[in-house]
Amino acid sequence: MAGIAPSVLDMTILVTGATGVVGRNVVQQLLDAGADVRALTRRPATAGLPPEVEVVEGDLTKPESLQSAFAGVERVYLFPVDESARQVVALAKRSGVRRFVVLSAASVTVGLHVNPVEQVVEESGLEWTHVRPGGFMANLLPVWAPSIRAERVVRYPFADDPGGYPIHEADIAAVAVAALLEDRHAGAVYTLTGPEPVTVRTQVR
């Protein structure tokens, strides 16, 4: 990956939401780049992450559980949890974190709402990058999977209507990883979509 200083790969990078559909890709892509990865999860025993990862227990809704997770960390991939964001960011700052890459949403870009986590991170005075994806490719899997397993059928009334511009979770992760490892993305906001509209019929296929 272009623009990575060798010293970056000596840092420990914390990935929160590490067992999510984007977080797992962030973990793997950081490992592939040669980074030292620490992964936060509420259930380390069932995380199923690669053996090279330092898996630590913690919960973003319980900032008091995160002290050891932030120790020695300079950069953080932050899964957004609104209610505790201010305490989490303050703790991270006291612990020496210098950069956040925040998983957000394209709906913030189009003005449907604001993301309180983005606001807290910006107010912290630390380096930040916001990654705002549209719909994930995997979003409908939990909805469709039961009927596919039971009947090999998906029922949907408008199968050939455009289904938006879904983006693969690995592509979202690639942007987040670039922002974690490279210095040229500080203060940037990236709104992400897939390359073309995909009908529901095509998504099911």
C-alpha positions in Angstrom: 0.0 0.0 0.0 1.5 3.3 -1.0 2.4 6.0 1.5 3.0 3.7 4.5 6.0 4.7 6.6 7.8 1.7 8.1 7.3 3.0 11.6 3.5 2.7 11.1 3.8 -1.1 10.9 5.5 -1.1 14.3 2.4 0.5 15.9 -0.4 -1.4 17.5 -3.7 -0.6 15.7 -6.9 -1.3 17.6 -9.9 -2.6 15.7 -13.2 -2.2 17.5 -16.2 -4.1 16.1 -13.6 -6.6 15.1 -16.1 -9.5 14.6 -18.5 -7.5 12.4 -18.8 -7.9 8.6 -16.5 -4.9 8.1 -14.3 -5.3 11.1 -13.2 -8.8 10.2 -12.1 -7.4 6.8 -10.2 -4.5 8.5 -8.4 -7.0 10.8 -7.4 -9.3 7.9 -6.3 -6.4 5.6 -4.2 -4.8 8.3 -2.5 -8.2 8.9 -1.9 -8.6 5.2 -0.2 -5.1 5.2 2.1 -6.3 8.1 0.5 -4.3 10.9 0.3 -5.3 14.5 -3.4 -5.7 15.2 -5.3 -5.7 18.5 -9.0 -6.6 18.2 -11.7 -5.6 20.7 -14.6 -8.0 21.2 -17.1 -8.8 24.0 -16.5 -12.5 23.6 -12.9 -13.3 22.9 -13.4 -17.1 23.2 -15.7 -17.1 20.2 -14.2 -14.4 18.1 -12.7 -16.7 15.6 -10.0 -14.2 14.5 -6.6 -15.1 13.1 -4.0 -16.3 15.6 -1.7 -13.4 14.9 -4.3 -11.0 16.3 -4.1 -9.9 19.9 -7.7 -10.3 21.0 -8.8 -8.3 24.0 -12.1 -8.3 25.9 -14.1 -5.0 26.1 -17.4 -3.4 25.3 -17.8 0.0 23.8 -21.0 0.6 25.8 -18.8 0.2 29.0 -15.9 2.6 28.6 -14.5 1.4 32.0 -13.7 -2.0 30.3 -11.4 -0.4 27.6 -8.4 0.8 29.6 -6.2 -2.1 28.6 -7.4 -2.2 25.0 -6.2 1.4 24.4 -2.8 0.9 26.2 0.0 1.5 23.7 -2.3 2.2 20.8 -2.0 5.2 18.5 -4.6 4.4 15.8 -8.1 3.1 16.2 -10.8 1.8 13.8 -13.9 2.9 15.6 -17.3 1.2 15.3 -19.9 3.8 16.2 -21.6 3.6 19.5 -23.4 6.8 20.2 -24.3 6.7 23.9 -20.7 6.2 25.1 -18.7 7.9 22.4 -17.6 10.9 24.5 -16.2 8.8 27.3 -14.6 6.3 24.9 -12.9 9.0 22.9 -11.7 10.8 26.1 -10.2 7.6 27.4 -8.5 6.9 24.2 -7.0 10.4 24.1 -5.7 10.1 27.6 -4.2 6.7 26.7 -2.2 8.2 23.8 -4.4 7.5 20.7 -3.7 10.0 18.0 -6.0 8.9 15.1 -9.5 7.6 14.7 -11.0 6.1 11.5 -14.8 6.1 12.1 -17.3 3.8 10.5 -20.2 6.0 9.6 -23.0 5.9 6.9 -23.7 7.5 3.6 -27.0 8.7 5.0 -25.0 11.3 7.0 -23.6 12.7 3.7 -27.1 13.2 2.2 -28.3 14.9 5.3 -30.7 12.3 6.7 -29.1 12.5 10.2 -25.9 13.4 11.9 -23.5 10.9 13.5 -22.7 11.9 17.1 -19.6 9.7 17.0 -18.2 11.8 14.1 -18.9 15.0 16.0 -17.2 13.7 19.2 -14.1 12.6 17.3 -13.8 15.9 15.5 -14.1 17.8 18.7 -11.3 15.7 20.3 -8.5 17.5 18.4 -7.2 14.1 17.3 -6.6 13.1 13.7 -9.7 11.6 12.1 -11.2 10.1 8.9 -14.8 9.3 8.4 -15.8 6.3 6.2 -19.5 6.5 5.1 -20.6 3.5 3.2 -24.0 3.0 1.6 -25.8 -0.4 1.8 -23.6 -3.4 2.6 -23.7 -6.4 0.2 -24.3 -8.7 3.2 -27.2 -6.6 4.7 -30.0 -8.8 3.5 -28.4 -12.1 4.2 -30.0 -12.5 7.6 -33.4 -11.5 6.2 -33.3 -13.9 3.2 -31.3 -16.8 4.7 -34.1 -18.5 6.6 -36.4 -18.9 3.6 -33.5 -19.9 1.4 -32.6 -22.6 3.8 -36.1 -23.8 4.3 -37.6 -23.4 0.8 -34.8 -22.2 -1.6 -37.0 -19.1 -2.1 -36.9 -15.4 -1.5 -40.2 -13.5 -1.5 -40.0 -9.9 -2.5 -42.6 -7.7 -4.4 -40.3 -5.7 -6.7 -37.5 -8.0 -7.7 -36.4 -6.0 -10.7 -36.4 -2.5 -9.2 -32.9 -1.1 -8.7 -31.7 -2.1 -5.3 -29.3 0.7 -4.7 -25.5 0.7 -5.1 -24.5 -1.9 -2.5 -20.8 -2.1 -1.6 -18.8 -5.1 -0.6 -17.6 -5.0 3.0 -14.0 -5.8 1.9 -14.1 -2.6 -0.1 -15.2 -0.5 2.9 -12.5 -2.1 4.9 -9.9 -1.2 2.2 -10.7 2.5 2.6 -10.6 2.3 6.4 -7.2 0.5 6.3 -5.7 3.1 4.0 -6.8 5.8 6.4 -5.3 3.9 9.3 -2.0 3.3 7.7 -1.4 6.4 5.5 -1.0 10.0 6.6 -2.8 11.7 3.7 -6.4 11.0 4.7 -6.6 13.0 7.9 -9.7 15.2 7.9 -11.2 13.4 5.0 -14.8 12.1 4.6 -15.3 9.3 2.2 -18.8 8.4 1.0 -18.7 4.9 -0.5 -21.0 3.0 -2.8 -20.7 0.1 -5.1 -20.1 0.7 -8.8 -23.6 0.1 -10.2 -27.2 -0.4 -9.1 -28.0 -4.0 -8.4 -31.6 -5.3 -8.5 -33.0 -7.5 -5.8 -33.2 -10.4 -8.3 -29.4 -10.1 -9.0 -28.6 -9.8 -5.3 -30.5 -13.0 -4.6 -28.7 -14.8 -7.4 
